[in-house]
Amino acid sequence: MRIALFGGSFNPPHIGHILVAQQVLDFSAQGGSASGGGFEKIWWLPDYLHSFDKPLAPVAQRLAMLGCITLPKTQISTLMADHKLDGNTIKLVPILKKNYPDDIFTFIIGSDQLPTFHKWGSWKELLKKMPFLVVPRAGYLLEPLYDGMKVLDNKLFITTNISSSMVRARIAQKLAITHLVTPEVEKYIKNNNLYT
């Protein structure tokens, strides 16, 4: 099975994440040169800890919010949490190879990650072990691109500047987040008094 791994903190998950996942499914299915063929699944892959020690809501709450998202051909993977990984993606590779030897994995990243990709743990080795699909983010260039990275390029691709930090900042300032997250995620945030 061809699986795209959508990693991140999802602190909280928002409409931008859903747009990316849907468009990766839509445009990779067209078999364009950017994707090498369609993905059968996307796995939401929330970090247990953040690679750069940023504070996160507890993983159980972030998993619960991801569970509020219903998008066909997606599922939540708890591998990072189950193995208490520190966010360095390279540590996930042997787990995937051991548990899913017949599956083919590609890691999705936004173009906002490209300028600091060289700070990822063992990033050169990681690029040799797993291909990366780069999705455009509003306000970020598609560079630098390294061997092993391909851009999801389609003239109908919708970019956004919605970010989890923007959602959290709006909550802290008591501003509306309706239309930035799903109604179910918004309700979960309110019911659990998150990000205030």
C-alpha positions in Angstrom: 0.0 0.0 0.0 1.2 3.5 -0.8 0.9 5.6 2.4 1.6 9.3 2.8 2.7 10.2 6.4 1.4 13.6 7.5 3.4 14.4 10.5 3.2 17.4 12.8 2.2 18.6 16.2 -1.5 19.2 15.2 -1.7 21.6 18.1 -4.5 22.0 17.2 -5.4 20.4 13.8 -7.0 22.9 11.5 -8.6 23.4 8.1 -5.2 23.9 6.5 -4.2 20.4 7.5 -7.5 19.0 6.0 -6.9 21.0 2.8 -3.4 19.5 2.4 -4.5 16.0 3.1 -7.4 16.2 0.6 -5.3 17.7 -2.1 -2.5 15.2 -1.7 -5.1 12.5 -2.2 -6.7 14.4 -5.1 -3.6 15.4 -7.0 -1.3 12.4 -6.3 -4.1 10.2 -7.7 -3.7 11.9 -11.0 -0.4 10.1 -11.3 1.5 13.3 -12.0 5.3 13.4 -12.0 5.3 15.2 -8.7 3.8 12.3 -6.9 4.9 9.1 -8.7 1.3 7.8 -8.4 -1.6 8.0 -6.1 -1.6 7.3 -2.3 -4.1 4.8 -1.0 -4.0 6.3 2.5 -2.8 9.3 4.5 -1.8 8.7 8.1 -2.1 11.6 10.5 1.1 11.2 12.5 1.1 13.5 15.6 4.3 14.1 17.4 4.7 12.8 20.9 7.2 15.6 21.7 8.2 18.5 19.4 11.7 18.1 17.8 12.6 21.6 18.9 11.1 21.5 22.4 8.1 23.6 21.7 5.3 23.2 24.3 2.4 21.1 23.1 -1.0 20.2 24.4 -0.9 16.6 25.8 -0.7 14.0 23.0 -4.0 12.4 24.2 -5.8 15.7 23.5 -4.2 16.2 20.2 -5.1 12.7 19.2 -8.7 13.3 20.3 -8.9 16.4 18.2 -7.5 14.5 15.2 -10.3 12.0 15.9 -12.8 14.7 15.3 -11.7 15.0 11.6 -13.5 12.7 9.2 -11.8 12.6 5.8 -12.0 9.5 3.6 -8.7 7.6 3.1 -7.1 9.1 6.2 -6.5 7.5 9.6 -4.6 8.4 12.8 -1.3 6.7 13.5 -0.1 6.6 17.1 3.3 5.3 16.3 5.1 8.5 17.5 3.2 8.5 20.8 3.3 4.7 21.3 7.1 4.7 21.0 7.4 8.1 22.8 9.6 9.4 20.0 11.1 12.9 20.4 10.0 14.2 17.0 13.1 13.1 15.0 11.5 11.4 12.0 14.6 9.3 11.4 13.7 7.3 14.5 10.4 6.3 13.0 11.9 4.7 9.9 13.0 1.4 11.5 9.6 1.1 13.2 7.8 1.5 9.9 10.2 -1.0 8.1 9.7 -3.6 10.9 5.9 -3.3 11.3 4.9 -2.5 7.7 7.5 -4.1 5.5 5.2 -4.3 2.4 4.0 -0.7 2.5 5.6 2.2 0.7 5.8 5.4 2.7 6.3 9.1 1.7 6.5 11.9 4.2 4.5 15.1 3.6 6.0 18.4 4.5 5.0 22.0 3.9 7.2 24.4 2.1 7.5 26.3 5.4 9.7 23.5 6.6 12.3 23.7 3.8 14.4 26.6 5.2 15.1 24.7 8.4 15.0 21.1 7.1 18.8 20.9 7.5 18.1 21.1 11.3 16.1 17.9 11.3 17.9 15.0 13.0 20.0 13.0 10.5 18.3 14.8 7.6 20.6 13.5 4.9 20.1 9.9 5.9 16.4 10.5 6.2 16.2 11.6 2.6 17.9 8.5 1.5 15.5 6.3 3.4 12.1 7.9 2.6 10.9 10.2 -0.2 9.4 13.6 0.8 6.4 15.3 -0.9 6.5 19.0 -0.5 3.2 20.9 -0.5 3.2 24.7 -1.0 2.4 26.9 1.9 1.3 30.5 1.4 4.2 32.9 1.9 6.9 30.3 1.6 9.2 29.6 -1.3 9.7 26.0 -2.6 13.4 26.1 -1.7 15.8 24.7 -0.9 14.8 21.4 -2.4 17.0 18.4 -1.8 17.4 15.1 -3.6 14.6 12.9 -2.5 12.0 15.7 -2.4 9.3 16.3 -4.9 6.8 19.2 -5.0 3.1 18.5 -5.3 2.5 20.8 -8.2 -1.0 21.4 -9.6 -2.5 24.7 -10.8 -5.6 24.0 -8.8 -3.7 23.5 -5.5 -5.1 25.8 -2.8 -2.5 27.3 -0.4 -3.3 28.8 2.9 -1.5 30.7 5.7 -3.6 29.1 8.5 -1.3 27.7 11.2 -1.8 26.1 14.6 0.1 29.0 16.2 -2.4 31.4 14.5 -5.3 29.4 15.9 -3.8 29.4 19.4 -3.0 33.1 19.3 -6.6 33.9 18.3 -7.9 31.7 21.2 -5.6 33.5 23.6 -7.0 36.8 22.4 -10.6 35.5 22.6 -11.1 35.8 18.9 -13.2 33.5 16.8 -11.7 30.4 15.3 -14.8 29.3 13.5 -13.9 28.3 9.9 -10.2 27.8 10.9 -11.0 24.4 12.6 -13.8 22.0 12.2 -16.9 22.6 14.5 -16.0 19.4 16.4 -12.4 20.5 17.0 -13.7 23.9 18.1 -16.1 22.3 20.5 -13.3 20.0 21.9 -11.0 23.1 22.5 -13.8 25.0 24.3 -14.9 22.0 26.4 -11.3 21.3 27.5 -10.3 24.9 27.9 -7.3 24.5 25.7 -4.9 27.3 24.6 -6.4 30.0 26.9 
